Amino acid sequence: MEARPARWFLPPVFAAVLRRSWVELDVDRDVRDVRVRLVVAESPAGGTTRLERLAARRRPAAAPDTPEVVATIPGEAGWPLPQDGLRQRVRDERVRRIAAWAVAAVAVLSLLSALTTPLRGRLAALLEALPVEVPQAAAATVVFVGTALLLLAWGLRRGRRLAWTLTVLLLAATAVLHVLKGIDVEEAVLAAAVAGWLLWHRSAFPTRPDSRQVRLAAVTLLGGGLLVAAVSAVLVLVAGERGVAGETARAVAGRLIGDRVTPLPSTMPLLAPALYAAGLSLLLLIGWLLVRPRLHRPPSPAEHAADLERARRIVAEHGGDTLAYFALREDKSWFFTGDCVVAYAVRDGVCLVSPDPIGPAEQWAPAWAEFTAFADRHGWPISVVGAAAGWLPIYRAAGLRPVYLGDEAIVDCGTFTLDGRAMKGLRGAWNRVGRAGYTVRFYDPAALPDDLAGQLRELMTQSRHGDVERGFSMTLSRLFDPRDTGLLLAVAHGPDGRPGGFCHWTPAADIAGWSLDVMRRGTAEDLPNGLTDFIIVETIQQLREWGSWGLGLNFAVMRGVLAGERGEGRLSDLQRKLLHRFSDSMQIESLWRYNEKYRPIWRPRYIVLSGSELAPVQGLAVAGAEGVTELPVIGRLLGHTEP
């Protein structure tokens, strides 16, 4: 029996409800996968009268009417979700989107109205009360205001409070100007209606400019004013006796905003367009400085160290994902709420989050709602890199769009074997390196001997392109740090005891094992082929002895598309052709094939975007963070030059 609130101050209505739920467990031996599904349903059980059904308030359904899968493991294990904070962001995003399109439409309509001749009857009635200069000045000002509204529409889309304030004022001014330039009642009513709608939804625009933006805009405006004064002085000198200083200054100022009533004291044909272009450029520059994303203020070194230690404690307690430990990168900042932490970095005005927020599962939805509100206050569009499938319901509920990125390879150490025909190549490489006298030893990288650490640092620079490790979501960016306790280092030593290669692993409690951070091998000619395979196989066998379950290997970009498991039709075929084409220089397909020989379990990863209109900007920010722009071919395509 369930109590439901009633309308019209009536007492609650008690209704009988039938709830059904069960758990399904599947084991697929062919692909070595275990999958759990939660199925629920809720339907009325009858017994209520028509009057009770009429009096009961409508409420969102807690579960589907018919049995449906609402959560899976691995996969979307986020049901049920507390929706209040997430729904608020979706409503705000909808308001911003509508506001941007509505203001842009008003701006375009205003520009078209200013460039067309007003209706003769209305203009004649207007000229009976006002001089002809007023409609002309109003029409020129509408062009200026319409251009400003087009720029402010972009600021409204990103939730800028200053853009909202200026837009409301300019819409009110536009309504008056439309009346003054030709009694254009229709345009005036539309502008006033949009202004009123924006006033009603003012809470959807929380981003305020910081003091640095305001100061820079003020300096730009002052510099532009000085430029106008200088141009006016030059024109007075050129005009000689034909010009008067005050009239010349008014003419120049009028040309800057598109006014052509006051004649210029010069016959140069390009002077008026040049002044008008200068005025628009100054307007666009000041507008951009005021509505651009707020700059991220990094914490002081002491605050950064304190935040890192706090994040380290949360990761140690709740960070089970294979990417969780990479939240402790030095180039990330941390947002704390409750018992959760969100690791992020702001690049090119985009807030990049990786990994998924870390904390107790029951706090995921409110933590994400608080973080998205924090990012919205700063005007940062959010992108999540390497998102796990279990977080997708929360991201979707917040109005974000997940896009498939690829798959992560996870080896089951307990069932892994080198036996069988399919493992012939891997078995041969392991035997060949072992016969060459190589052995693998395991170390705690936080307590590594200085001489071995120096040898490994020298080794890792031999095959690396650039001065640092690339990556943002799946690389720790540092090695052998005493603060990083509980990590694992597997080093292959040759017959002479010198290291030939190594793999650095971070803990991953969700798979009861480890996740790959860095793998490196030397470039000496006497190193046997298959040395990296030898290290991985030896690590798998050692983890089996320790009782560990999983070992996370490399990430294969768009593996599901390459393997034909995702998508059908011509678009998917085109994607596969492009991926095959770029695989020659970017090792896309070869990385998938390399991991496939270990017969891993493939777990999908996603990139989550704030909106399709910002996808190019977010994509470039992600590419820069992951170091894709430093690759030989793709870097040239993106215009990146190697330092």
C-alpha positions in Angstrom: 0.0 0.0 0.0 1.3 3.4 -1.0 0.2 6.8 0.3 0.0 9.4 -2.5 -0.6 13.2 -1.9 -4.0 14.4 -3.0 -5.3 17.6 -4.6 -7.5 20.3 -3.1 -6.3 19.9 0.5 -7.8 16.4 0.6 -6.2 13.6 2.8 -3.7 11.2 1.2 -5.0 8.5 -1.1 -3.8 4.9 -0.3 -3.4 2.7 -3.4 -2.3 -0.9 -3.8 0.9 -1.3 -5.9 2.4 -4.4 -7.3 6.2 -4.2 -7.4 8.3 -7.0 -9.0 12.1 -7.2 -9.2 14.7 -9.9 -9.8 18.4 -10.3 -10.7 19.6 -12.2 -13.7 23.1 -13.6 -13.9 24.7 -14.6 -17.2 28.1 -16.3 -17.8 29.3 -16.3 -21.3 32.2 -18.8 -21.6 33.0 -17.9 -25.2 33.9 -14.3 -24.5 34.8 -14.9 -20.8 32.3 -12.4 -19.5 30.0 -12.3 -16.5 27.0 -10.0 -16.6 24.4 -9.1 -14.0 21.0 -7.4 -14.8 18.5 -5.9 -12.4 14.9 -6.1 -13.7 12.1 -4.2 -12.0 8.4 -3.3 -12.7 5.7 -1.5 -10.8 2.0 -1.4 -11.7 -1.3 -0.6 -10.0 -2.9 -3.6 -8.2 -6.4 -2.2 -8.3 -8.8 -1.5 -5.5 -9.0 2.3 -5.9 -12.2 4.1 -6.8 -12.6 6.6 -9.6 -12.9 9.4 -7.1 -9.6 8.4 -5.4 -7.8 8.2 -8.8 -9.2 11.7 -9.6 -8.0 13.1 -6.3 -4.5 11.6 -6.3 -1.8 13.8 -7.7 0.2 12.6 -10.6 3.8 11.6 -9.8 6.8 10.4 -11.8 6.9 6.7 -12.2 9.3 5.0 -9.8 9.8 2.1 -12.2 8.5 0.9 -15.6 5.0 -0.5 -15.9 6.3 -3.7 -17.5 9.5 -5.6 -16.4 12.6 -3.8 -17.8 16.3 -3.9 -17.3 17.2 -0.8 -15.3 20.8 -1.6 -14.3 23.6 -3.9 -15.4 27.0 -4.8 -14.0 29.4 -4.2 -15.7 27.5 -1.2 -17.2 24.8 1.1 -16.0 24.6 0.5 -12.3 23.2 3.9 -11.4 19.5 3.1 -10.7 17.6 4.6 -9.0 19.0 8.1 -9.4 18.2 11.2 -7.2 17.1 13.5 -10.1 16.5 16.9 -8.4 19.9 18.5 -9.0 20.4 16.8 -12.3 17.0 17.8 -13.6 17.7 21.4 -12.7 20.8 21.5 -14.9 18.8 20.0 -17.8 16.2 22.8 -17.4 18.9 25.5 -17.2 20.6 24.1 -20.3 17.2 24.1 -22.2 16.6 27.7 -21.1 20.1 28.8 -22.3 19.6 27.0 -25.7 16.2 28.6 -26.3 17.5 32.0 -25.1 20.5 31.9 -27.5 18.3 31.0 -30.5 15.6 33.5 -29.6 18.0 36.4 -29.1 19.8 35.5 -32.3 16.5 35.5 -34.2 15.6 39.0 -32.7 19.0 40.3 -33.8 18.7 39.0 -37.3 15.2 40.3 -37.6 16.4 43.7 -36.3 19.2 43.9 -38.8 16.8 43.1 -41.7 14.3 45.6 -40.4 17.0 48.3 -40.2 18.2 47.6 -43.8 14.7 47.8 -45.3 12.5 50.8 -45.9 9.8 51.4 -43.3 6.2 51.4 -44.2 5.2 54.7 -45.8 2.1 55.3 -43.7 3.8 54.6 -40.4 6.9 56.7 -41.3 4.7 59.6 -42.3 2.8 59.5 -39.0 6.1 59.3 -37.1 7.6 62.3 -39.0 4.6 64.4 -38.0 5.9 64.3 -34.4 9.7 63.8 -34.8 12.4 65.3 -37.1 13.7 63.0 -39.8 17.1 62.7 -38.0 15.5 60.6 -35.2 14.4 57.7 -37.4 17.7 57.7 -39.3 19.7 57.6 -36.0 17.4 54.9 -34.6 17.9 52.7 -37.7 21.7 53.1 -37.5 21.6 52.3 -33.8 19.5 49.2 -34.4 22.3 47.8 -36.7 24.8 48.4 -33.9 22.5 46.8 -31.2 21.6 43.9 -33.5 25.3 43.1 -34.0 25.8 43.2 -30.2 22.9 40.9 -29.6 24.4 38.3 -32.0 27.5 38.3 -29.9 25.6 38.1 -26.6 23.6 35.1 -27.9 26.8 33.1 -27.6 27.2 34.3 -24.0 23.7 33.4 -23.2 24.3 29.9 -24.5 27.1 29.5 -22.0 25.1 31.0 -19.1 26.9 34.3 -18.7 25.1 36.7 -16.2 26.7 39.8 -17.8 25.5 38.7 -21.2 22.0 38.2 -19.7 22.0 41.7 -18.2 23.2 43.4 -21.4 20.8 41.4 -23.5 17.8 42.4 -21.4 18.8 46.1 -21.5 19.5 46.0 -25.3 16.2 44.2 -26.0 14.4 46.9 -24.1 16.3 49.5 -26.1 15.6 47.6 -29.3 11.9 47.7 -28.7 12.1 51.5 -28.3 14.3 52.0 -31.3 12.0 49.9 -33.5 9.2 52.3 -32.6 11.3 55.4 -33.2 12.7 54.2 -36.6 9.3 53.5 -38.2 6.7 52.4 -35.6 7.7 48.7 -36.2 5.3 47.4 -33.6 5.8 43.7 -34.4 9.6 43.8 -33.9 9.2 45.9 -30.7 6.7 43.5 -29.2 8.9 40.5 -30.0 11.9 42.1 -28.4 10.0 43.0 -25.3 8.5 39.5 -25.0 12.0 37.9 -25.2 13.3 40.4 -22.6 10.4 39.5 -20.3 11.0 35.7 -20.8 14.7 36.2 -19.9 13.8 38.1 -16.8 11.6 35.2 -15.7 14.5 32.7 -16.2 17.3 34.8 -14.8 18.5 31.9 -12.5 19.7 29.9 -15.5 22.6 32.4 -16.1 24.9 32.1 -13.1 28.3 32.8 -14.7 29.7 36.1 -13.6 32.9 37.7 -15.1 35.9 37.7 -12.8 37.8 40.9 -11.9 40.6 40.3 -14.4 38.1 40.1 -17.3 36.4 43.4 -16.2 39.8 45.2 -15.9 40.9 44.0 -19.3 37.7 45.1 -20.9 37.9 48.5 -19.3 41.5 48.9 -20.5 40.4 47.9 -24.0 37.5 50.4 -23.9 39.8 53.2 -22.7 42.3 52.3 -25.5 39.5 52.4 -28.1 38.4 55.8 -26.8 41.9 57.1 -27.1 42.1 55.8 -30.6 38.9 57.6 -31.5 40.3 60.8 -30.1 43.5 60.4 -32.1 41.6 59.7 -35.3 39.4 62.8 -34.7 42.5 64.9 -34.2 44.1 63.7 -37.4 41.0 64.3 -39.3 40.7 67.9 -38.0 44.3 68.5 -39.1 43.6 67.0 -42.5 40.3 69.0 -43.0 41.9 72.3 -42.1 39.5 75.2 -42.2 36.7 73.0 -43.6 36.3 71.1 -40.4 35.5 72.1 -36.8 36.9 70.0 -34.0 33.6 69.3 -32.3 31.8 68.4 -35.6 34.6 66.2 -36.7 34.6 64.3 -33.4 30.8 63.8 -33.6 31.1 62.6 -37.2 33.9 60.1 -36.3 31.9 58.8 -33.3 28.8 58.5 -35.5 30.7 56.5 -38.1 32.0 54.1 -35.4 28.4 53.1 -34.7 27.2 53.2 -38.3 25.6 56.7 -38.3 25.9 58.5 -41.6 23.9 61.7 -40.9 26.8 64.0 -39.9 29.2 64.3 -42.9 32.9 63.6 -42.5 35.3 66.5 -43.4 37.2 64.2 -45.7 36.6 62.9 -49.2 38.5 59.6 -48.7 36.1 56.8 -49.9 37.3 54.1 -47.5 37.3 56.3 -44.4 33.7 55.7 -43.4 33.8 51.9 -43.8 37.1 51.8 -42.0 35.7 53.7 -39.0 32.6 51.5 -39.0 34.7 48.4 -39.0 36.8 49.8 -36.2 33.7 50.4 -34.1 32.4 46.9 -34.7 35.8 45.4 -33.9 36.0 47.3 -30.7 32.5 46.1 -29.8 33.3 42.5 -30.6 36.6 42.5 -28.7 35.0 44.0 -25.5 32.1 41.6 -25.7 34.4 38.6 -26.0 36.5 39.8 -23.1 33.4 40.0 -20.9 31.6 36.8 -21.9 34.5 34.4 -22.5 34.9 31.5 -19.9 36.4 32.5 -16.6 40.0 31.8 -16.2 40.9 29.0 -13.9 42.8 30.2 -10.8 45.2 27.5 -9.7 45.6 27.0 -6.0 48.8 27.9 -4.2 51.4 25.2 -3.8 50.4 24.6 -0.2 46.7 24.4 -1.1 47.5 22.1 -4.1 49.5 19.8 -1.8 46.7 19.7 0.8 44.1 18.9 -1.9 46.3 16.2 -3.3 46.6 14.5 0.0 42.8 14.7 0.6 42.2 13.3 -2.9 44.7 10.5 -2.2 42.7 9.4 0.9 39.4 9.3 -1.1 41.0 7.4 -3.9 42.5 4.9 -1.5 39.1 4.3 0.1 36.7 4.5 -2.8 38.8 4.5 -6.0 38.4 1.0 -7.4 38.1 1.8 -11.2 41.1 1.0 -13.4 41.5 4.8 -14.1 40.9 6.0 -10.5 44.5 6.3 -9.5 45.2 8.7 -12.4 43.0 11.2 -10.6 46.2 12.0 -8.7 48.0 13.6 -11.6 49.9 16.8 -10.7 48.3 18.8 -13.5 44.7 18.2 -12.2 42.7 20.2 -9.7 40.2 18.6 -7.3 36.6 19.5 -6.4 35.4 18.0 -3.1 31.8 17.4 -2.1 30.7 15.1 0.7 32.9 12.0 0.5 33.5 12.4 -3.3 36.2 14.0 -5.3 36.1 15.2 -9.0 39.5 15.5 -10.7 39.5 18.1 -13.5 41.7 20.5 -15.5 40.6 23.5 -17.5 42.1 23.7 -21.0 41.2 26.2 -23.6 38.1 27.1 -21.6 36.9 23.5 -21.4 36.6 21.6 -18.1 38.1 18.2 -18.7 37.1 15.5 -16.1 38.9 12.2 -15.8 38.4 9.7 -14.3 34.7 9.5 -13.3 34.1 11.1 -9.9 35.3 9.0 -7.0 33.3 8.3 -3.9 30.4 6.2 -2.4 27.9 5.2 -5.1 25.0 6.7 -3.2 26.6 10.1 -3.4 27.4 10.0 -7.2 24.3 11.9 -8.4 24.4 14.8 -5.9 28.2 15.1 -6.3 27.9 15.4 -10.0 25.0 17.9 -9.7 27.2 20.1 -7.4 30.2 19.9 -9.7 28.2 20.8 -12.8 26.8 23.8 -10.9 30.3 24.8 -10.0 31.4 24.5 -13.7 28.4 26.4 -14.9 29.2 29.3 -12.5 32.6 29.5 -14.2 31.2 29.1 -17.7 33.1 26.0 -18.5 31.6 23.3 -20.8 32.3 19.9 -19.3 33.9 16.9 -21.1 34.5 13.6 -19.3 37.3 11.6 -20.8 37.4 7.8 -20.4 34.0 7.5 -18.7 32.8 4.1 -17.6 29.5 2.7 -18.6 28.2 2.8 -15.0 28.2 6.6 -15.0 26.3 7.1 -18.2 22.8 7.3 -16.6 24.0 10.2 -14.4 25.7 12.0 -17.3 22.6 11.6 -19.4 20.3 12.8 -16.6 22.5 15.9 -16.4 21.9 16.7 -20.1 25.4 15.5 -21.2 25.9 13.3 -24.3 28.1 10.2 -24.1 30.0 9.1 -27.3 31.7 5.8 -27.6 35.5 6.2 -27.5 36.9 2.6 -27.4 37.5 -0.3 -25.1 39.8 -1.2 -22.3 41.4 -4.6 -22.3 41.3 -6.5 -19.0 42.9 -9.9 -18.6 41.5 -12.5 -16.3 44.7 -13.7 -14.5 43.0 -16.8 -13.1 41.9 -18.3 -16.4 44.8 -17.0 -18.6 46.9 -19.7 -20.2 49.5 -20.0 -22.9 48.2 -23.4 -24.0 46.4 -23.9 -27.3 46.8 -23.0 -30.9 45.5 -19.5 -30.5 48.3 -18.6 -28.1 51.1 -20.0 -30.2 52.6 -16.6 -31.1 52.5 -15.3 -27.5 53.8 -18.6 -26.2 56.7 -18.4 -28.7 57.7 -14.9 -27.7 57.6 -15.8 -24.0 59.8 -18.9 -24.5 62.3 -16.9 -26.7 62.9 -14.2 -24.2 63.2 -16.7 -21.4 65.8 -18.7 -23.3 67.7 -15.4 -23.8 68.3 -15.3 -20.0 65.8 -12.6 -19.1 63.9 -12.6 -15.8 61.2 -10.3 -14.4 61.5 -9.0 -10.9 58.8 -7.0 -9.0 59.4 -3.9 -7.0 57.6 -1.3 -4.9 58.3 1.8 -7.1 58.1 4.1 -4.0 61.2 2.3 -2.5 63.2 1.7 -5.7 67.0 1.7 -5.4 68.5 4.9 -6.8 70.8 3.1 -9.3 67.9 1.1 -10.7 65.6 4.2 -10.9 68.3 6.1 -12.8 68.7 3.2 -15.3 64.9 3.0 -15.9 64.6 6.8 -16.4 67.4 6.6 -19.0 65.7 3.6 -20.6 62.3 5.2 -20.9 63.6 8.2 -22.9 65.0 5.9 -25.6 61.7 5.1 -27.2 59.6 8.1 -26.1 58.7 10.9 -28.4 59.0 14.2 -26.5 60.3 15.2 -23.1 57.4 14.0 -21.0 54.8 11.2 -20.9 51.7 12.0 -22.9 48.2 11.4 -21.7 45.6 12.9 -19.4 43.1 10.1 -18.5 45.3 6.9 -18.5 48.8 8.1 -17.4 50.0 9.1 -14.0 52.7 11.4 -15.4 55.3 10.6 -12.7 57.3 7.5 -11.7 59.1 6.3 -8.6 57.5 9.0 -6.4 57.8 8.1 -2.6 54.2 9.4 -2.1 52.7 6.8 -4.5 52.6 3.8 -2.2 51.0 0.5 -3.1 52.0 0.6 -6.8 53.7 -2.2 -8.7 56.7 -2.2 -11.0 57.7 -5.2 -13.2 61.2 -5.0 -14.6 62.8 -7.4 -17.1 66.5 -7.9 -16.3 68.9 -9.3 -18.9 71.6 -11.9 -18.2 74.0 -9.1 -17.2 71.4 -7.7 -14.7 70.7 -4.5 -16.6 67.0 -3.7 -17.2 65.7 -4.1 -20.7 62.2 -3.0 -20.2 59.5 -2.4 -17.5 55.8 -2.0 -16.9 54.4 0.3 -14.2 51.0 -0.7 -12.7 48.5 1.2 -10.5 46.0 -0.5 -8.1 42.5 -1.2 -9.3 40.3 -2.7 -6.6 37.2 -3.1 -8.9 39.0 -5.8 -10.8 41.0 -7.1 -7.8 44.2 -6.3 -9.6 46.2 -3.7 -11.4 46.0 -1.3 -14.3 48.7 -0.3 -16.7 50.3 3.1 -16.4 53.5 3.0 -18.5 55.2 0.3 -20.5 58.7 0.9 -21.9 61.5 -1.1 -23.4 65.0 -0.2 -24.6 66.1 0.3 -28.2 69.3 -1.7 -28.1 69.8 -4.1 -31.0 70.5 -7.1 -28.8 67.2 -6.9 -27.0 65.0 -9.9 -28.1 61.7 -9.4 -29.7 58.7 -9.9 -27.5 60.3 -8.4 -24.4 57.1 -6.5 -23.5 55.0 -9.6 -23.9 57.3 -11.5 -21.6 56.9 -8.8 -18.9 53.1 -8.9 -19.2 52.9 -12.7 -19.1 55.2 -12.9 -16.1 53.1 -10.3 -14.4 49.9 -12.2 -15.1 51.4 -15.4 -13.7 52.7 -13.6 -10.6 49.3 -12.0 -9.9 47.7 -15.4 -10.2 50.0 -16.6 -7.4 49.1 -13.6 -5.3 45.4 -14.3 -5.8 44.7 -11.2 -7.9 42.0 -11.4 -10.6 42.4 -8.7 -13.3 45.1 -6.9 -15.1 44.2 -3.8 -17.1 46.2 -3.4 -20.4 46.1 -0.8 -23.1 43.1 1.2 -24.4 42.0 0.4 -27.9 40.4 3.4 -29.7 37.1 2.6 -31.5 37.7 -1.1 -31.2 34.0 -1.9 -31.4 33.8 -0.1 -34.7 36.9 -1.7 -36.1 35.7 -5.2 -35.1 32.2 -4.6 -36.6 30.5 -4.9 -33.2 29.1 -1.3 -33.1 27.0 0.3 -35.8 25.6 -0.7 -39.1 25.1 0.9 -42.4 27.2 3.2 -44.6 28.2 5.6 -41.8 29.8 2.7 -39.8 31.5 1.5 -43.0 32.9 4.9 -43.6 34.1 5.1 -40.0 35.9 1.7 -40.3 37.6 2.8 -43.6 38.8 6.0 -42.0 40.1 4.2 -38.9 41.9 1.7 -41.1 43.4 4.6 -43.0 44.7 6.4 -39.9 45.9 3.1 -38.3 49.0 3.3 -40.5 50.3 6.3 -38.6 48.4 6.3 -35.3 48.6 2.6 -34.4 44.8 2.3 -33.9 44.2 -1.1 -35.3 47.6 -2.5 -34.3 47.0 -1.6 -30.6 43.7 -3.5 -30.7 45.4 -6.6 -32.3 48.2 -6.4 -29.8 45.8 -6.6 -26.9 43.5 -9.2 -28.5 46.2 -11.9 -28.3 45.8 -11.9 -24.5 42.1 -12.9 -25.0 41.0 -10.0 -22.7 37.5 -8.9 -21.5 36.7 -5.6 -23.4 35.1 -2.9 -21.3 33.8 0.1 -23.2 34.9 3.7 -22.4 33.2 6.9 -23.5 33.8 10.6 -24.0 31.0 12.8 -22.6 30.3 16.1 -24.2 28.3 19.1 -23.1 26.6 19.7 -26.5 27.0 19.1 -30.2 27.6 22.8 -30.9 30.7 22.7 -28.7 32.0 19.3 -29.8 34.9 20.7 -32.0 36.2 22.9 -29.2 35.9 20.1 -26.7 37.5 17.6 -29.1 40.5 19.9 -29.6 40.9 20.4 -25.8 40.8 16.6 -25.3 43.3 16.0 -28.1 45.7 18.5 -26.5 45.4 17.1 -23.1 46.0 13.5 -24.3 49.0 14.6 -26.3 47.4 13.6 -29.6 48.6 16.9 -31.2 52.2 15.8 -30.5 51.9 12.7 -32.8 53.8 13.1 -36.1 50.8 13.0 -38.5 47.8 14.2 -36.5 49.9 17.0 -35.0 50.5 18.5 -38.4 46.8 18.2 -39.2 45.9 20.1 -36.1 48.5 22.8 -36.7 50.8 21.8 -33.8 54.5 22.3 -34.3 56.9 20.3 -32.2 59.1 22.5 -29.9 
